[in-house]
Amino acid sequence: MPLTGGNVCFVPQSGSYYRYLKPTDPGAGNPLTWTHSSYDEALLLITLYCRLALAVTGTNRYFRMRAFSSSGRTVWMHKCALAQLDMENRRYLWDRHNENKNTFRGSFLISGPVPYLWLLPGSSITLDVENQGGTDSLYQCLLQVKSYRVKT
Amino acid sequence: MPGNNAFVPVNLGFIAPVEIAAPGAQTEWSYLLPDEFIYRLTMAYFFYECDGNAANRWLRLRFCDDAARVRGVFTDNKQLVAGNTRHYTFGIGMTLIDSGGHRCIPLSDTWLPGGWTIGSETEDMEVGDTYTLIALTFQRFREQN
């Protein structure tokens, strides 16, 4: 019986493997968007790392991660809880099982939670900043995923 | 029927987010699981927005059997009040978080047969309160005696 609602089921094949994906830096003042365009694999998000450099202080920014399905609907969203920013540069890490943390190691590394987030072909992830200054920059984004071959 | 017979769950794979249309103001949402399979819920995500009416809302994730009998409820332990908005993620392995407009809540192992329904149950839902951005993910299994 087919599933209702246009949902896709896939069978994780043996031989799944971990790998890293590197979205292109978007340039100052722009959000970072990555689209899963490989048609024959499903990806389970393990971690997402990114750096955010602020050009000016004094404005409260909120760093936001969103996941979209292939139909363009938001299926998960998280704003960094400690991201009311007036700092100059922070490292961010969304990680499974972690609660929000704030560790000072030269610059901040903030961990957020990640649920079982499945990315099928056509789905996408966007990182953006509310109240983004014109010269604020997102860079060095890295996604660690576990890759499964799709078999519908 | 789970609960009556021992069975070997055969993993048929994961289901990418089940997207549920926003139900409109002061309306609960629900999702009927398709027949023939058994489902392990791994994540439920939604956004809840309170209107300006003073009331203490309590949000719950509820599942019912095919006769509409309540079989289980996950209850948030913090109320929402007028003007609050929260992104809710119930997830296996998550830790309890309440910050930055988020509520992350641990989800215990939840097996749901086809024909059962999962949805919201909101105490003191006000006239302008809304659920939006609703998504669920499952693993799907077949029963093998």
Chai-1 contact restraints between the chains, C-beta under 6 A:
chainA,res_idxA,chainB,res_idxB,connection_type,confidence,min_distance_angstrom,max_distance_angstrom,comment,restraint_id
A,M1,B,P34,contact,1.0,0.0,6.0,A-B,restraint_1
A,M1,B,E36,contact,1.0,0.0,6.0,A-B,restraint_2
A,L3,B,P34,contact,1.0,0.0,6.0,A-B,restraint_3
A,T4,B,P34,contact,1.0,0.0,6.0,A-B,restraint_4
A,G5,B,V18,contact,1.0,0.0,6.0,A-B,restraint_5
A,N7,B,I15,contact,1.0,0.0,6.0,A-B,restraint_6
A,N7,B,V18,contact,1.0,0.0,6.0,A-B,restraint_7
A,V8,B,A16,contact,1.0,0.0,6.0,A-B,restraint_8
A,C9,B,G13,contact,1.0,0.0,6.0,A-B,restraint_9
A,C9,B,I15,contact,1.0,0.0,6.0,A-B,restraint_10
A,C9,B,R140,contact,1.0,0.0,6.0,A-B,restraint_11
A,F10,B,G13,contact,1.0,0.0,6.0,A-B,restraint_12
A,V11,B,G13,contact,1.0,0.0,6.0,A-B,restraint_13
A,S69,B,P17,contact,1.0,0.0,6.0,A-B,restraint_14
A,R73,B,E19,contact,1.0,0.0,6.0,A-B,restraint_15
A,T74,B,L133,contact,1.0,0.0,6.0,A-B,restraint_16
A,V75,B,P17,contact,1.0,0.0,6.0,A-B,restraint_17
A,V75,B,A135,contact,1.0,0.0,6.0,A-B,restraint_18
A,W76,B,Y45,contact,1.0,0.0,6.0,A-B,restraint_19
A,M77,B,H87,contact,1.0,0.0,6.0,A-B,restraint_20
A,K79,B,G100,contact,1.0,0.0,6.0,A-B,restraint_21
A,A81,B,S99,contact,1.0,0.0,6.0,A-B,restraint_22
A,A81,B,G100,contact,1.0,0.0,6.0,A-B,restraint_23
A,H97,B,G93,contact,1.0,0.0,6.0,A-B,restraint_24
A,E99,B,T95,contact,1.0,0.0,6.0,A-B,restraint_25
A,E99,B,I97,contact,1.0,0.0,6.0,A-B,restraint_26
A,N100,B,I97,contact,1.0,0.0,6.0,A-B,restraint_27
A,N100,B,S99,contact,1.0,0.0,6.0,A-B,restraint_28
A,P113,B,M94,contact,1.0,0.0,6.0,A-B,restraint_29
A,P113,B,C104,contact,1.0,0.0,6.0,A-B,restraint_30
A,P115,B,M43,contact,1.0,0.0,6.0,A-B,restraint_31
A,P115,B,T89,contact,1.0,0.0,6.0,A-B,restraint_32
A,P115,B,G91,contact,1.0,0.0,6.0,A-B,restraint_33
A,Y116,B,T42,contact,1.0,0.0,6.0,A-B,restraint_34
A,Y116,B,M43,contact,1.0,0.0,6.0,A-B,restraint_35
A,Y116,B,T137,contact,1.0,0.0,6.0,A-B,restraint_36
A,W118,B,F14,contact,1.0,0.0,6.0,A-B,restraint_37
A,W118,B,A16,contact,1.0,0.0,6.0,A-B,restraint_38
A,L120,B,A16,contact,1.0,0.0,6.0,A-B,restraint_39
